[in-house]
Amino acid sequence: MRRPLCCVCAAFVVTVFLYLQINPAPVPQLCLEQGSSAALQGRVVQKYTQEEALVLQLDCVSIVQTKQKIDGRVLCYIEQKACGIVPKAGSIIAVEGKVSGFSRARNPGEFDAQGYYQLQGVAFRLYKAEVIAQGSGYSAYREYLYQIRHFFEEIFDSVLSPKDASIMKAILLGSKSGLDEESKQLFQKSGIAHIFAISGLHITMLGMGLYHILRKLWIPQPLCAVVSVGVMVAYGDLAGMSSSAYRAVVMFGLQLAAQMLRRTYDMLTALALAAVLILMEEPRYLYYSGFQLSFGAILGIGCLSELIKPVRWKVLEPLCASLRIFLVHFPIMLSVYYEFPVYSFLLNLVIIPAMSVLMAAGLVCLAAGSLPAVFGFWLAKLAGGVCHLLLACFEGLCVLSLRLPFANWVVGKPDLWRSCAFCAVVVFLYAAHQYGAFLSKRLPREGLYHARGALYGQKELAVGLPAMVKFVAVLSAVLLLSDNPADGVSMTFLDVGQGDCIWIESAAGEQFLVDGGSSSKSRTGRYTIVPFLKYNGVSVLEAVFLTHLDSDHISGIMEMLEGSGQALEIKIKRLCISDAVIEDEPYHELKALCERRQIPIYRLKAGDSMEACGLRFEVLHPHAGYEAASRNSSSLVMKLEAEGVTALLTGDVEADGEQAAAGRLLQQNDAAGIDIYKAAHHGSKYSNTQALLSQLQPETAIISCGENNRYGHPHTETVERLEQTGSDIWITKDTGAITIHIRKGSYTIEPFLKNDQK
């Protein structure tokens, strides 16, 4: 058997995957009350600065009063002004502060902070923390690494601009806490966010560089290898030892061990062994995108190097390398980011070679900045200038690539079976190539070589799939993975906290939004609405209906119109508002943004309608000439007809608007039969009148409101009225996003949070 160790390690990884599929990790429960004060004791395992706070990560944590052990680590945020003596790494301390758990994703596509920190082994945070006691013992090794890292960070801060310094600290020191958000978004959108990962490029430059220097000094090879690996382990610890850094250090150590033992170094075996070592410590890393992308890149290079290679023009080798990585990264990128940067192939052809120069300049900057003389400072400034020029070039190239047509291919999160089918095609191509190579070596031994030698110019026969077959197979797999067809009509009531946002998809895949804002969640557009849209493969909205212009209905849409950050570029074809809109400051801001983005504004009144495949929107309120007393009273009320199912979308309409809408329904002989009722004004008792509910008799009622909101929504009176009409009540604060699938006159309801996840 070739690569027996690699096969065993691969089998272990598959076993871990199957085990986690059958026995998923339970959602951790916060053992202390949210917002309560707590005194904890633990050991400092890591510390770093984040904005104006010193962050301490504690393990072996227990509650001081009860001595109860905490399952997991705790992050303590200490304000720099209130921080006296900084505890040393490895020391035992007691801290007191406010308990805060991590929020879990409540909408499709939303970042799951709880799951992320659970993977890191962190149980919760302690805000406004204060050190109340500390022991005398500490870890000299950990403390020394912290001091070195802090010293290097100060060098970057002194010779570079804040923006450049934050990027260089992320690239060379693994310090991502202060990373410039705009740069992070830009590089991620362009497909070069991998430059922030401590990976094989760092280890190759530093580790192999150190190893060769030591060898030039005639130091024995075993000692050179031990010193080099030891320094790289320390560097990995200094940079936080991410999964990519761990992989690179393990593979570097195995490579040097193979040289000393005079054995052949096998990259795939080293990769598999590194994966096993990581998963033995934390099996859930298998679902971590950083783990998948880091190992996937090396897997693509190692397995597909012979499958995809230039036949004649060797200059195309870098492009072929990008294609190999693409075949592994494509399903991962879509599962994590829901889009693929089309020009990342070409961009990385420039960025990856330039990264070596950037890292070298950064290392010179750190080395020169460590010198006490003035000459060292100016040399550091000179190296910093090189860093600035390269980073400026990176940024310019990223901006240019995003301005090109079809820069980002928004696909959405693919179904699991599509991802499996894509992987099956790649595995088939790899297996066919390996089998062809095996046959090519066997054919001469069976006499065919001599029989056909003249025909092939005395060369060994090459057996394998034709290039065109490979191309068609890969293209078919890409098209299958990127296909995201609509399956009937869907509606999702997003959980935006105290606010409203409704996404509607027609049977032909046309996309609509009704409202989009929140008064309890900040940056709703960036962190909730846009990720949800991309999760569903939405890059164009046919129309956005704004029922009225209160911030809890438009704040996220305003973010999208402002376009602050490359990640918020969702095209909006038209924007529809109430004809009775109050032309105050929010209106003029909205109008100015639409004019800048060249988005037409339509003012709707009762009787207006819009149709799409399987959908019909009809405005029931306000009527022509209606004079609104407030923003709420001007709310659009719309009836939506979708494949035989009717829904009433009410905004924050008040009692007079409800009466007008009910009157129009009576005129249409539609006195009853509303299937889905979106409760007005987040379930307020001043809307959702008994008269309206008695007339509509809605089968299902959806209430959108935030947890522990200061208005007390939904009011008890409203819930009781809905119960009296026999409505099935769903509330976003309890269920997260609520998706309704409509098929041929019937519908099903799917909450995002299951009962065991609330």
Secondary structure as GFF3:
##gff-version 3
##sequence-region A 1 758
A	DSSP	alpha_helix	4	22	.	.	.	ID=ss1
A	DSSP	beta_strand	37	50	.	.	.	ID=ss2
A	DSSP	beta_strand	53	63	.	.	.	ID=ss3
A	DSSP	beta_strand	73	79	.	.	.	ID=ss4
A	DSSP	beta_strand	92	100	.	.	.	ID=ss5
A	DSSP	alpha_helix	113	119	.	.	.	ID=ss6
A	DSSP	beta_strand	122	134	.	.	.	ID=ss7
A	DSSP	alpha_helix	140	159	.	.	.	ID=ss8
A	DSSP	alpha_helix	162	173	.	.	.	ID=ss9
A	DSSP	alpha_helix	181	190	.	.	.	ID=ss10
A	DSSP	three_ten_helix	193	196	.	.	.	ID=ss11
A	DSSP	alpha_helix	200	203	.	.	.	ID=ss12
A	DSSP	pi_helix	204	208	.	.	.	ID=ss13
A	DSSP	alpha_helix	209	216	.	.	.	ID=ss14
A	DSSP	alpha_helix	221	238	.	.	.	ID=ss15
A	DSSP	alpha_helix	243	260	.	.	.	ID=ss16
A	DSSP	alpha_helix	267	281	.	.	.	ID=ss17
A	DSSP	three_ten_helix	283	287	.	.	.	ID=ss18
A	DSSP	alpha_helix	289	303	.	.	.	ID=ss19
A	DSSP	three_ten_helix	314	316	.	.	.	ID=ss20
A	DSSP	alpha_helix	317	337	.	.	.	ID=ss21
A	DSSP	beta_strand	339	341	.	.	.	ID=ss22
A	DSSP	alpha_helix	344	369	.	.	.	ID=ss23
A	DSSP	alpha_helix	374	403	.	.	.	ID=ss24
A	DSSP	beta_strand	408	410	.	.	.	ID=ss25
A	DSSP	alpha_helix	416	442	.	.	.	ID=ss26
A	DSSP	three_ten_helix	443	446	.	.	.	ID=ss27
A	DSSP	alpha_helix	448	452	.	.	.	ID=ss28
A	DSSP	alpha_helix	467	482	.	.	.	ID=ss29
A	DSSP	beta_strand	489	493	.	.	.	ID=ss30
A	DSSP	beta_strand	499	505	.	.	.	ID=ss31
A	DSSP	beta_strand	511	518	.	.	.	ID=ss32
A	DSSP	alpha_helix	524	524	.	.	.	ID=ss33
A	DSSP	pi_helix	525	529	.	.	.	ID=ss34
A	DSSP	alpha_helix	530	535	.	.	.	ID=ss35
A	DSSP	beta_strand	540	541	.	.	.	ID=ss36
A	DSSP	beta_strand	543	546	.	.	.	ID=ss37
A	DSSP	alpha_helix	551	562	.	.	.	ID=ss38
A	DSSP	three_ten_helix	566	568	.	.	.	ID=ss39
A	DSSP	beta_strand	571	572	.	.	.	ID=ss40
A	DSSP	beta_strand	575	578	.	.	.	ID=ss41
A	DSSP	alpha_helix	585	597	.	.	.	ID=ss42
A	DSSP	beta_strand	601	604	.	.	.	ID=ss43
A	DSSP	beta_strand	609	612	.	.	.	ID=ss44
A	DSSP	beta_strand	615	621	.	.	.	ID=ss45
A	DSSP	three_ten_helix	632	634	.	.	.	ID=ss46
A	DSSP	beta_strand	637	642	.	.	.	ID=ss47
A	DSSP	beta_strand	645	649	.	.	.	ID=ss48
A	DSSP	alpha_helix	655	667	.	.	.	ID=ss49
A	DSSP	beta_strand	676	678	.	.	.	ID=ss50
A	DSSP	three_ten_helix	680	683	.	.	.	ID=ss51
A	DSSP	alpha_helix	690	696	.	.	.	ID=ss52
A	DSSP	beta_strand	700	703	.	.	.	ID=ss53
A	DSSP	alpha_helix	716	724	.	.	.	ID=ss54
A	DSSP	beta_strand	728	731	.	.	.	ID=ss55
A	DSSP	alpha_helix	732	735	.	.	.	ID=ss56
A	DSSP	beta_strand	738	743	.	.	.	ID=ss57
A	DSSP	beta_strand	746	751	.	.	.	ID=ss58
###
